[in-house]
Amino acid sequence: MTDPRPAPSSAPLSTGGDGSAANELPAGTRRPLSAVEVLAFVCEIVAFLVLAVWGFVFWVFPWNVVAGIGTPVAAILLWALFVSPRAVFSVHPFVRAIVELLVYAGATAAFWAMGLTWVGVVYAVIAITVGAIAGRRRFA
């Protein structure tokens, strides 16, 4: 009787650019997050939270519910469609950076509208710096 399964091959499934076996992780795992990726995630979460607080605090009663829920939902939707690591649309990195900057600018403007100008400036500098570093790492 013969085994219908193909014989295992001793050759690696994928190779690196120099012909060596690529560093493959076990199924269901991924490489550890870097500090820049964690900071980028914190900047995203802060942006969404600031937009929600701005919507609930800045507007009067019937509109505060709409703005408090709608503004962060719109920002999260934009992020999920264009910027997230598993984005729905694969766009040019320049478009991705513009959408990312729009969300950060919206959070900065929300800080300013709430009278927290210096907090907004510090947030903008941190978010743009972390975004630029993370963006450069994606090209490396």
FISEBA-945527 format. One line per 2 residues: number of its first residue (from 1); for each residue y, z, x of N, C-alpha, C, O. Coordinates in nm, 2 decimals. Each point is the difference from the previous one (the first is absolute). Example, Ala and Ser with C-alpha at 12.3 -4.5 7.8 and 13.67 -1.06 7.14 Angstrom:
1) -0.57,0.78,1.32,0.12,0.00,-0.09,0.12,0.00,0.09,0.00,0.07,0.10 ~ 0.11,-0.14,-0.14,0.11,0.00,0.09,0.11,0.08,-0.08,0.11,0.01,0.05
//
This chain:
1) -0.12,0.00,0.08,0.12,0.00,-0.08,0.12,0.00,0.09,0.01,0.06,0.10 ~ 0.09,-0.13,-0.15,0.13,0.00,0.08,0.10,0.07,-0.08,0.00,0.01,-0.12
3) 0.10,0.05,0.19,0.11,0.08,-0.06,0.11,-0.10,-0.04,0.04,-0.08,0.09 ~ 0.00,0.07,-0.22,0.10,-0.09,-0.04,0.14,0.03,0.05,0.09,-0.08,0.00
5) -0.07,0.20,0.05,0.13,0.04,0.05,0.03,-0.06,0.14,-0.10,-0.01,0.08 ~ 0.22,-0.03,-0.05,0.03,-0.05,0.13,-0.02,0.10,0.11,0.02,0.12,-0.02
7) -0.06,-0.16,0.14,-0.02,0.09,0.11,0.14,0.05,0.05,0.09,-0.08,0.00 ~ -0.08,0.21,0.04,0.12,0.05,0.05,0.04,-0.07,0.13,-0.08,-0.03,0.08
9) 0.21,0.01,-0.07,0.06,-0.06,0.12,0.05,0.10,0.09,0.05,0.10,-0.05 ~ -0.06,-0.12,0.18,0.06,0.10,0.10,0.14,-0.03,0.03,0.07,0.08,0.06
11) -0.02,-0.20,-0.11,0.14,-0.03,0.03,0.09,0.08,-0.10,-0.03,0.02,-0.11 ~ 0.15,0.02,0.16,0.09,0.07,-0.08,0.05,-0.09,-0.12,0.01,-0.12,0.02
13) 0.03,0.18,-0.13,0.04,-0.08,-0.12,0.14,-0.05,0.03,0.03,-0.12,-0.05 ~ 0.06,0.19,0.11,0.13,-0.05,0.03,0.04,0.04,0.15,-0.05,0.10,0.05
15) 0.13,-0.18,0.01,0.03,0.03,0.13,0.15,0.01,0.01,0.08,-0.06,-0.08 ~ -0.03,0.13,0.18,0.14,0.00,0.03,0.04,-0.13,0.07,-0.08,-0.09,0.02
17) 0.21,0.08,0.02,0.05,-0.11,0.06,-0.06,-0.03,0.14,0.00,-0.12,0.04 ~ -0.05,0.22,0.02,-0.06,-0.02,0.14,-0.15,-0.01,-0.01,-0.06,0.00,0.11
19) 0.00,-0.01,-0.23,-0.14,-0.02,-0.01,-0.08,0.13,-0.02,-0.12,0.00,-0.02 ~ 0.19,0.12,0.04,-0.07,0.13,-0.01,-0.01,0.03,-0.15,0.07,-0.05,-0.08
21) -0.16,0.14,0.05,-0.02,0.04,-0.14,0.12,0.07,-0.05,0.06,0.09,0.07 ~ -0.01,-0.13,-0.19,0.12,0.07,-0.06,-0.04,0.14,-0.04,-0.11,0.03,-0.04
23) 0.21,0.06,0.04,-0.02,0.13,-0.04,-0.01,0.01,-0.15,0.10,-0.02,-0.07 ~ -0.22,0.03,0.02,-0.02,0.01,-0.14,-0.02,0.14,-0.05,-0.07,0.08,0.07
25) 0.13,-0.05,-0.18,-0.02,0.14,-0.06,-0.12,-0.01,-0.10,-0.03,-0.10,-0.06 ~ -0.03,0.22,0.04,-0.10,0.00,-0.10,0.05,-0.03,-0.14,0.12,0.01,-0.02
27) -0.20,-0.06,-0.06,0.04,-0.04,-0.14,0.06,0.11,-0.07,-0.04,0.12,0.01 ~ 0.15,-0.14,-0.08,0.07,0.10,-0.08,0.10,0.08,0.08,0.05,0.10,-0.05
29) -0.03,-0.13,0.17,0.09,0.08,0.09,0.11,-0.09,0.05,-0.01,-0.12,-0.01 ~ 0.12,0.18,0.05,0.11,-0.07,0.06,0.05,0.07,0.12,-0.03,0.12,0.02
31) 0.12,-0.18,0.06,0.05,0.07,0.11,0.10,0.11,-0.04,0.05,-0.01,-0.11 ~ -0.03,0.11,0.19,0.09,0.11,-0.04,0.14,-0.05,-0.01,0.04,-0.09,0.07
33) 0.04,0.15,-0.16,0.14,-0.03,-0.02,0.08,0.04,0.12,-0.02,0.11,0.06 ~ 0.12,-0.19,-0.02,0.09,0.04,0.10,0.12,0.08,-0.06,0.01,0.00,-0.12
35) 0.06,0.06,0.21,0.12,0.08,-0.05,0.10,-0.09,-0.07,0.06,0.05,-0.09 ~ -0.04,-0.17,0.14,0.09,-0.09,-0.06,-0.04,-0.04,-0.14,0.08,-0.01,-0.09
37) -0.21,-0.01,0.07,-0.05,-0.03,-0.14,0.02,0.12,-0.09,0.03,-0.02,-0.12 ~ -0.05,0.14,0.17,0.02,0.12,-0.09,0.15,0.01,-0.03,0.03,0.03,-0.11
39) 0.06,-0.05,0.21,0.14,0.01,-0.03,0.05,-0.11,-0.10,0.08,0.02,-0.08 ~ -0.14,-0.14,0.10,0.03,-0.11,-0.10,-0.04,0.04,-0.14,0.07,-0.03,-0.09
41) -0.19,0.09,0.08,-0.04,0.04,-0.13,0.09,0.11,-0.06,0.03,0.00,-0.12 ~ 0.01,0.10,0.20,0.09,0.10,-0.04,0.14,-0.06,-0.05,0.05,0.04,-0.10
43) 0.00,-0.14,0.17,0.12,-0.06,-0.04,-0.01,-0.07,-0.13,0.09,0.00,-0.08 ~ -0.21,-0.06,0.05,-0.03,-0.07,-0.12,0.01,0.10,-0.12,0.06,-0.02,-0.10
45) -0.14,0.13,0.12,-0.01,0.10,-0.10,0.14,0.07,-0.03,0.03,0.02,-0.11 ~ 0.05,0.00,0.21,0.13,0.06,-0.01,0.09,-0.10,-0.08,0.07,0.04,-0.09
47) -0.08,-0.17,0.12,0.08,-0.10,-0.08,-0.04,0.01,-0.15,0.09,-0.01,-0.08 ~ -0.22,0.01,0.05,-0.04,0.00,-0.14,0.05,0.13,-0.07,0.04,0.00,-0.11
49) -0.05,0.11,0.18,0.04,0.13,-0.06,0.15,0.01,-0.02,0.05,0.05,-0.10 ~ 0.02,-0.10,0.20,0.15,0.00,-0.01,0.05,-0.09,-0.12,0.09,0.04,-0.07
51) -0.16,-0.15,0.05,0.04,-0.09,-0.11,-0.03,0.07,-0.13,0.07,-0.02,-0.10 ~ -0.18,0.09,0.09,-0.04,0.07,-0.12,0.11,0.11,-0.03,0.04,0.02,-0.11
53) -0.01,0.06,0.21,0.09,0.11,-0.02,0.14,-0.06,-0.04,0.07,0.06,-0.09 ~ -0.03,-0.16,0.16,0.13,-0.07,-0.03,0.00,-0.04,-0.15,0.10,0.02,-0.07
55) -0.21,-0.08,0.03,0.00,-0.05,-0.14,0.01,0.12,-0.10,0.06,-0.02,-0.10 ~ -0.13,0.13,0.13,0.00,0.11,-0.10,0.13,0.08,0.01,0.04,0.05,-0.10
57) 0.02,-0.04,0.21,0.12,0.08,0.02,0.13,-0.07,-0.03,0.09,0.05,-0.06 ~ -0.08,-0.18,0.10,0.13,-0.07,0.00,0.03,-0.05,-0.14,0.12,-0.02,-0.03
59) -0.21,-0.01,-0.05,0.02,-0.06,-0.13,0.00,0.11,-0.12,-0.06,0.10,0.02 ~ 0.12,-0.14,-0.13,0.00,0.09,-0.12,-0.13,-0.02,-0.07,-0.08,-0.09,0.03
61) 0.05,0.18,-0.13,-0.13,0.02,-0.06,-0.08,-0.12,-0.03,-0.11,-0.02,0.06 ~ 0.14,-0.07,-0.15,-0.11,-0.10,-0.03,-0.02,-0.09,0.12,-0.11,-0.05,0.02
63) 0.21,0.03,0.06,-0.01,-0.09,0.11,-0.07,0.06,0.13,-0.05,-0.07,0.08 ~ 0.06,0.20,-0.07,-0.06,0.07,0.11,-0.15,-0.01,0.00,-0.06,-0.01,0.11
65) 0.00,0.01,-0.22,-0.15,-0.02,-0.01,-0.03,-0.15,0.04,-0.10,-0.02,0.08 ~ 0.17,-0.07,-0.13,-0.02,-0.14,0.04,0.02,-0.02,0.15,-0.08,-0.06,0.07
67) 0.19,0.10,-0.02,0.03,-0.02,0.14,-0.09,0.09,0.09,-0.04,-0.05,0.11 ~ 0.01,0.17,-0.15,-0.08,0.09,0.08,-0.14,-0.05,0.01,-0.07,0.03,0.11
69) 0.02,-0.10,-0.21,-0.14,-0.05,0.01,0.01,-0.15,0.05,-0.09,-0.04,0.08 ~ 0.18,-0.04,-0.13,0.00,-0.14,0.02,0.04,-0.04,0.15,-0.06,-0.09,0.05
71) 0.15,0.16,0.01,0.05,-0.03,0.13,-0.11,0.02,0.11,-0.03,-0.10,0.07 ~ -0.04,0.21,-0.07,-0.11,0.01,0.10,-0.12,-0.09,-0.03,-0.06,-0.05,0.09
73) 0.04,0.03,-0.22,-0.11,-0.09,-0.04,0.03,-0.15,0.05,-0.09,-0.06,0.05 ~ 0.21,0.02,-0.06,0.04,-0.13,0.05,-0.01,-0.01,0.15,-0.05,-0.10,0.05
75) 0.09,0.21,0.02,-0.01,0.00,0.14,-0.14,0.00,0.05,-0.04,-0.07,0.09 ~ -0.05,0.15,-0.16,-0.14,0.00,0.03,-0.07,-0.13,-0.03,-0.08,-0.05,0.08
77) 0.12,-0.02,-0.18,-0.05,-0.13,-0.04,0.04,-0.10,0.11,-0.09,-0.08,0.05 ~ 0.21,0.08,-0.01,0.05,-0.09,0.11,-0.08,0.03,0.13,-0.05,-0.10,0.07
79) 0.03,0.22,-0.04,-0.07,0.04,0.12,-0.15,-0.05,-0.01,-0.05,-0.05,0.10 ~ -0.01,0.07,-0.21,-0.14,-0.03,-0.02,-0.02,-0.16,0.01,-0.10,-0.05,0.05
81) 0.20,-0.02,-0.10,-0.01,-0.14,-0.01,0.02,-0.07,0.14,-0.07,-0.10,0.03 ~ 0.16,0.16,0.05,0.04,-0.08,0.12,-0.01,0.08,0.13,-0.02,-0.06,0.10
83) 0.03,0.19,-0.10,0.01,0.08,0.12,-0.13,0.07,0.04,-0.03,0.02,0.12 ~ -0.05,0.03,-0.21,-0.11,0.09,0.03,-0.10,-0.07,0.08,-0.01,-0.13,0.01
85) -0.07,0.20,0.07,-0.11,-0.06,0.08,-0.09,-0.09,-0.08,-0.06,-0.10,0.06 ~ 0.04,0.13,-0.18,-0.09,-0.09,-0.09,0.09,-0.06,-0.11,-0.04,0.00,-0.11
87) 0.14,-0.06,0.15,0.10,-0.06,-0.09,-0.07,-0.11,-0.08,-0.09,-0.07,0.04 ~ 0.14,0.05,-0.16,-0.05,-0.10,-0.09,0.04,-0.14,0.05,-0.09,-0.09,0.00
89) 0.21,0.07,0.04,0.05,-0.12,0.05,0.01,0.00,0.16,0.06,0.09,0.05 ~ -0.12,-0.18,0.01,0.01,-0.01,0.15,0.13,-0.08,0.02,0.00,-0.12,-0.02
91) 0.10,0.18,0.07,0.13,-0.06,0.03,0.03,0.00,0.14,-0.06,0.07,0.08 ~ 0.16,-0.15,-0.04,0.05,0.00,0.14,0.05,0.14,0.04,0.06,0.07,-0.09
93) -0.08,-0.03,0.21,0.05,0.13,0.04,0.14,0.03,-0.02,0.05,0.11,-0.02 ~ 0.04,-0.22,0.02,0.14,0.02,-0.02,0.02,0.04,-0.15,0.09,0.09,-0.02
95) -0.16,-0.15,-0.07,0.01,0.04,-0.14,-0.04,0.14,-0.02,0.06,0.08,-0.08 ~ -0.17,-0.04,0.14,-0.06,0.13,0.00,0.11,0.10,0.05,0.02,0.11,-0.07
97) 0.05,-0.14,0.18,0.10,0.09,0.05,0.12,0.01,-0.09,0.05,0.11,-0.02 ~ -0.01,-0.22,-0.05,0.11,0.01,-0.09,-0.03,0.09,-0.12,0.08,0.08,-0.04
99) -0.20,-0.09,-0.02,-0.04,0.08,-0.11,-0.01,0.15,0.04,0.05,0.08,-0.07 ~ -0.10,-0.06,0.19,0.00,0.14,0.05,0.14,0.05,0.02,0.03,0.12,-0.04
101) 0.06,-0.20,0.09,0.14,0.05,0.02,0.07,0.02,-0.13,0.08,0.09,-0.02 ~ -0.11,-0.17,-0.08,0.05,0.02,-0.14,-0.04,0.13,-0.06,0.09,0.07,-0.06
103) -0.21,-0.03,0.08,-0.04,0.13,-0.05,0.07,0.11,0.07,0.04,0.10,-0.06 ~ -0.04,-0.11,0.20,0.07,0.10,0.08,0.15,0.01,-0.04,0.06,0.10,0.00
105) 0.00,-0.22,-0.02,0.15,0.00,-0.03,0.02,0.06,-0.14,0.10,0.07,-0.02 ~ -0.19,-0.09,-0.07,0.01,0.06,-0.14,-0.01,0.15,0.01,0.08,0.07,-0.06
107) -0.17,-0.02,0.15,-0.01,0.15,0.01,0.13,0.05,0.07,0.05,0.11,-0.03 ~ 0.00,-0.18,0.13,0.12,0.04,0.07,0.12,0.00,-0.10,0.08,0.09,0.00
109) -0.07,-0.19,-0.08,0.11,-0.01,-0.10,-0.02,0.12,-0.11,0.10,0.05,-0.04 ~ -0.22,-0.02,0.01,-0.02,0.11,-0.09,0.04,0.13,0.06,0.07,0.09,-0.07
111) -0.09,-0.07,0.20,0.05,0.12,0.07,0.15,0.01,-0.01,0.06,0.10,-0.03 ~ 0.00,-0.22,0.06,0.15,-0.01,0.00,0.05,0.03,-0.14,0.10,0.07,-0.01
113) -0.16,-0.12,-0.09,0.05,0.02,-0.14,-0.01,0.14,-0.04,0.08,0.05,-0.08 ~ -0.18,0.02,0.13,-0.01,0.15,-0.03,0.09,0.08,0.09,-0.01,0.13,-0.01
115) 0.09,-0.19,0.09,0.09,0.08,0.08,-0.06,0.05,0.14,0.06,0.08,0.06 ~ -0.17,-0.13,-0.03,-0.07,0.04,0.13,0.01,-0.11,0.10,-0.09,-0.06,0.05
117) 0.22,0.03,-0.01,0.03,-0.12,0.08,-0.07,0.01,0.14,-0.07,-0.09,0.04 ~ 0.08,0.21,0.02,-0.06,0.01,0.14,-0.15,0.00,-0.01,-0.06,-0.05,0.10
119) 0.01,0.11,-0.20,-0.15,0.00,-0.02,-0.05,-0.15,-0.01,-0.10,-0.04,0.06 ~ 0.18,-0.04,-0.14,-0.03,-0.14,-0.01,0.01,-0.08,0.13,-0.08,-0.08,0.02
121) 0.18,0.11,0.06,0.02,-0.06,0.12,-0.12,0.03,0.10,-0.06,-0.09,0.06 ~ 0.03,0.22,-0.05,-0.12,0.04,0.08,-0.13,-0.06,-0.05,-0.08,-0.05,0.08
123) 0.06,0.05,-0.21,-0.12,-0.07,-0.05,0.00,-0.14,0.03,-0.11,-0.06,0.04 ~ 0.22,-0.01,-0.06,0.00,-0.15,0.03,-0.03,-0.02,0.15,-0.08,-0.10,0.03
125) 0.14,0.17,0.06,-0.03,-0.02,0.14,-0.15,0.02,0.03,-0.06,-0.08,0.07 ~ 0.01,0.19,-0.12,-0.14,0.03,0.03,-0.09,-0.10,-0.07,-0.09,-0.05,0.07
127) 0.11,0.01,-0.19,-0.09,-0.09,-0.07,0.01,-0.14,0.06,-0.10,-0.07,0.02 ~ 0.22,0.02,0.02,0.01,-0.13,0.06,-0.06,0.00,0.14,-0.07,-0.10,0.04
129) 0.08,0.21,0.04,-0.06,0.01,0.13,-0.15,0.00,-0.01,-0.07,-0.08,0.07 ~ 0.02,0.16,-0.16,-0.15,0.00,-0.01,-0.05,-0.13,-0.06,-0.11,-0.05,0.05
131) 0.18,-0.01,-0.14,-0.04,-0.13,-0.05,0.00,-0.11,0.10,-0.09,-0.08,0.01 ~ 0.19,0.08,0.08,0.00,-0.10,0.11,-0.11,0.02,0.10,-0.06,-0.09,0.04
133) 0.03,0.22,-0.01,-0.11,0.02,0.10,-0.13,-0.03,-0.07,-0.08,-0.07,0.07 ~ 0.06,0.10,-0.19,-0.13,-0.03,-0.07,-0.01,-0.15,-0.01,-0.11,-0.06,0.01
135) 0.22,-0.01,-0.04,0.00,-0.15,-0.01,-0.04,-0.06,0.13,-0.07,-0.10,0.00 ~ 0.13,0.15,0.11,-0.03,-0.06,0.13,-0.15,0.02,0.03,-0.06,-0.08,0.07
137) 0.01,0.19,-0.11,-0.15,0.03,0.03,-0.09,-0.09,-0.07,-0.11,-0.03,0.04 ~ 0.15,-0.02,-0.16,-0.08,-0.09,-0.08,-0.01,-0.13,0.07,-0.10,-0.07,-0.01
139) 0.20,0.03,0.09,-0.01,-0.13,0.08,-0.07,0.02,0.13,-0.05,-0.10,0.06 ~ 0.03,0.22,-0.01,-0.07,0.02,0.13,-0.15,-0.02,-0.01,-0.06,0.01,0.10
//
